[in-house]
Amino acid sequence: MYADLLVYCRSPQRWPAAVDYARRLVEPGTGQVQLWAETTPPTAETLSRQAAWADAVLLDGVDDLMQLRKLVQAAARPCLLLPRNEAALASPRRIAVGWNGSLQARRALHAALPLLRAAQQVVLLEAADCAQTVQAQRFLRRHGVQAECSDCGRHGEAGPRLLELCAAQTADLLVLGAYAERGLGEWDGAQTLLPILREHRLPLLLQH
């Protein structure tokens, strides 16, 4: 679990839900949640300053996907996104990791470690022809995390397929590397991530 988490939430109606979810991601009793309430999305420069003392950032209400990309890239911290639906969110006990071996995926795996250690189940959703899955599992074991592996297969688009697998696994959180400079293996960053950002019904953790 994280020690310090910054919450940006644009809508006052969503503040209680955003803060409640954030509190589930920090150390019980000692973790700190800071609510950053603004009516307009922050600039990348402002977010980078605000996030400097946080372990992670929860972003809610940033609907412009180009602006979101700038924020995630500028934050230099794992960024959590909540789904747009109003359904109650479960604590991240079953965590799925979109794994294609890219630099961003490796960074995301490391950034999510505080949550992965506390999870009851971790599954790597593996892109086809990814040669580094065993290495990822060894890395996680060294950090006290036992991870299963599930092959995404070659059928259908990667983004919707990842969401389907998350639903099949009843995952509470999807961890993804975000905004790679170039695609790796069968996944192209934009083609995979954009459908997920538009359709996700579970929280996401993104790391550039």
C-alpha positions as CSV (number, residue, x, y, z in Angstrom):
1,M,0.0,0.0,0.0
2,Y,1.1,3.6,-0.6
3,A,2.1,6.0,2.1
4,D,1.0,9.3,0.4
5,L,-1.6,9.6,-2.4
6,L,-2.7,12.7,-4.2
7,V,-6.3,12.9,-5.4
8,Y,-7.3,15.2,-8.2
9,C,-11.1,15.2,-8.5
10,R,-12.9,17.7,-10.7
11,S,-16.5,17.0,-9.7
12,P,-17.6,17.8,-6.1
13,Q,-20.2,15.0,-6.5
14,R,-17.4,12.5,-6.9
15,W,-15.2,13.7,-4.1
16,P,-16.5,11.2,-1.5
17,A,-16.1,8.2,-3.8
18,A,-12.7,9.3,-5.0
19,V,-11.4,9.8,-1.5
20,D,-12.9,6.6,-0.2
21,Y,-11.2,4.6,-2.9
22,A,-7.9,6.4,-2.3
23,R,-8.0,5.5,1.3
24,R,-8.1,1.9,0.4
25,L,-4.8,2.3,-1.4
26,V,-2.8,3.7,1.5
27,E,-1.3,2.2,4.6
28,P,-4.1,1.8,7.2
29,G,-3.7,4.3,10.1
30,T,-0.6,6.0,8.7
31,G,-1.3,6.6,5.0
32,Q,-2.1,10.1,3.9
33,V,-4.7,11.1,1.2
34,Q,-4.6,14.7,0.0
35,L,-7.6,16.0,-2.0
36,W,-6.8,18.5,-4.7
37,A,-10.1,19.9,-5.7
38,E,-10.2,22.0,-8.9
39,T,-13.0,22.8,-11.4
40,T,-10.6,22.7,-14.4
41,P,-8.0,20.1,-15.3
42,P,-4.5,20.9,-14.0
43,T,-1.6,21.6,-16.4
44,A,1.1,19.1,-16.7
45,E,3.6,21.5,-15.0
46,T,1.2,22.0,-12.0
47,L,0.6,18.3,-11.6
48,S,4.3,17.5,-11.7
49,R,4.8,19.9,-8.8
50,Q,1.8,18.7,-6.8
51,A,2.8,15.1,-7.3
52,A,6.4,15.5,-6.3
53,W,5.7,14.5,-2.6
54,A,3.1,11.7,-3.5
55,D,3.7,8.0,-4.1
56,A,0.8,7.9,-6.6
57,V,-1.8,10.2,-8.1
58,L,-5.5,9.5,-8.5
59,L,-7.0,11.5,-11.5
60,D,-10.7,11.8,-11.9
61,G,-12.7,14.0,-14.3
62,V,-10.0,14.4,-17.0
63,D,-12.1,13.7,-20.1
64,D,-9.8,15.1,-22.7
65,L,-7.6,12.1,-23.6
66,M,-4.8,14.2,-25.1
67,Q,-4.7,16.2,-21.8
68,L,-4.7,13.0,-19.9
69,R,-1.7,11.8,-21.8
70,K,0.2,14.9,-20.9
71,L,-0.7,14.6,-17.3
72,V,0.3,10.9,-17.0
73,Q,3.6,11.6,-18.8
74,A,4.3,14.6,-16.5
75,A,3.4,13.1,-13.2
76,A,6.4,10.8,-12.9
77,R,4.2,8.8,-10.6
78,P,1.7,5.9,-11.1
79,C,-1.6,7.5,-12.1
80,L,-4.9,5.8,-11.1
81,L,-8.1,6.4,-13.1
82,L,-11.6,5.7,-11.9
83,P,-14.3,4.4,-14.3
84,R,-17.0,6.9,-15.2
85,N,-19.8,4.7,-13.9
86,E,-21.2,5.2,-10.4
87,A,-20.9,1.6,-9.3
88,A,-19.3,1.0,-5.9
89,L,-15.6,0.2,-6.3
90,A,-14.0,-2.8,-4.6
91,S,-10.6,-2.7,-3.0
92,P,-7.8,-3.9,-5.3
93,R,-7.6,-7.5,-4.1
94,R,-7.6,-9.2,-7.6
95,I,-5.1,-7.3,-9.8
96,A,-4.5,-7.8,-13.6
97,V,-1.4,-6.5,-15.3
98,G,-1.3,-5.9,-19.0
99,W,2.1,-7.4,-19.8
100,N,4.0,-6.9,-23.1
101,G,7.5,-6.6,-21.9
102,S,7.9,-3.0,-22.8
103,L,9.8,-0.4,-20.8
104,Q,6.5,1.2,-19.7
105,A,5.1,-2.2,-18.7
106,R,8.1,-2.9,-16.5
107,R,7.8,0.5,-14.9
108,A,4.1,-0.1,-14.3
109,L,4.9,-3.4,-12.6
110,H,7.4,-1.7,-10.3
111,A,5.0,1.2,-9.6
112,A,2.2,-1.2,-8.6
113,L,4.3,-3.2,-6.2
114,P,2.8,-1.7,-3.0
115,L,-0.7,-2.8,-4.2
116,L,0.5,-6.1,-5.7
117,R,2.0,-7.2,-2.4
118,A,-1.4,-6.6,-0.6
119,A,-3.4,-8.3,-3.3
120,Q,-5.0,-11.8,-3.0
121,Q,-4.5,-12.6,-6.7
122,V,-2.2,-11.2,-9.4
123,V,-2.4,-12.3,-13.0
124,L,-0.2,-11.2,-15.9
125,L,-2.2,-10.8,-19.1
126,E,0.5,-11.7,-21.6
127,A,0.7,-10.4,-25.1
128,A,1.4,-13.0,-27.8
129,D,5.1,-13.7,-28.4
130,C,6.2,-11.9,-25.3
131,A,9.5,-13.4,-24.2
132,Q,9.9,-11.7,-20.8
133,T,7.0,-13.1,-18.8
134,V,9.1,-15.5,-16.9
135,Q,11.5,-12.7,-16.0
136,A,8.5,-10.6,-14.8
137,Q,7.3,-13.5,-12.6
138,R,10.8,-13.9,-11.1
139,F,10.9,-10.2,-10.4
140,L,7.6,-10.3,-8.6
141,R,8.6,-13.4,-6.6
142,R,11.7,-11.5,-5.3
143,H,9.3,-8.9,-4.1
144,G,7.0,-11.3,-2.4
145,V,4.3,-11.5,-5.1
146,Q,3.1,-14.7,-6.7
147,A,1.7,-14.0,-10.1
148,E,-0.3,-16.3,-12.5
149,C,-0.1,-15.9,-16.2
150,S,-2.8,-15.8,-18.8
151,D,-2.2,-15.6,-22.6
152,C,-4.2,-12.8,-24.3
153,G,-4.1,-14.8,-27.6
154,R,-4.2,-13.3,-31.1
155,H,-7.9,-12.9,-31.6
156,G,-9.5,-9.5,-31.6
157,E,-8.1,-6.1,-30.7
158,A,-5.8,-6.0,-27.7
159,G,-7.6,-3.2,-25.7
160,P,-11.1,-4.8,-25.7
161,R,-9.5,-8.2,-25.2
162,L,-7.7,-7.0,-22.0
163,L,-11.0,-5.7,-20.7
164,E,-12.7,-9.0,-21.4
165,L,-10.0,-10.9,-19.6
166,C,-10.3,-8.6,-16.6
167,A,-14.0,-9.3,-16.5
168,A,-13.4,-13.0,-16.7
169,Q,-10.8,-12.8,-13.9
170,T,-13.2,-10.5,-11.9
171,A,-10.2,-8.1,-11.6
172,D,-10.5,-5.1,-9.3
173,L,-7.7,-3.1,-11.0
174,L,-5.8,-3.2,-14.3
175,V,-2.2,-2.1,-14.4
176,L,-0.8,-0.9,-17.7
177,G,2.3,0.8,-19.1
178,A,1.2,3.9,-20.9
179,Y,2.2,5.9,-23.9
180,A,5.3,4.0,-25.2
181,E,7.2,5.8,-27.9
182,R,6.8,2.8,-30.1
183,G,4.8,-0.4,-29.9
184,L,6.4,-3.7,-28.8
185,G,5.2,-7.2,-29.9
186,E,1.6,-7.3,-31.0
187,W,0.5,-4.2,-29.0
188,D,0.6,-0.7,-30.3
189,G,0.3,1.7,-27.4
190,A,-2.4,4.0,-28.8
191,Q,-4.5,1.2,-30.4
192,T,-4.5,-0.8,-27.1
193,L,-4.9,2.0,-24.6
194,L,-7.5,4.3,-26.2
195,P,-10.3,1.7,-26.2
196,I,-9.5,0.9,-22.6
197,L,-9.7,4.6,-21.5
198,R,-13.0,4.9,-23.3
199,E,-14.7,1.7,-22.0
200,H,-13.1,0.6,-18.7
201,R,-15.4,-0.3,-15.9
202,L,-12.7,-1.0,-13.4
203,P,-10.0,1.3,-12.0
204,L,-6.7,1.6,-14.0
205,L,-3.2,2.2,-12.9
206,L,-1.1,3.8,-15.6
207,Q,2.7,4.4,-15.6
208,H,4.6,6.1,-18.3
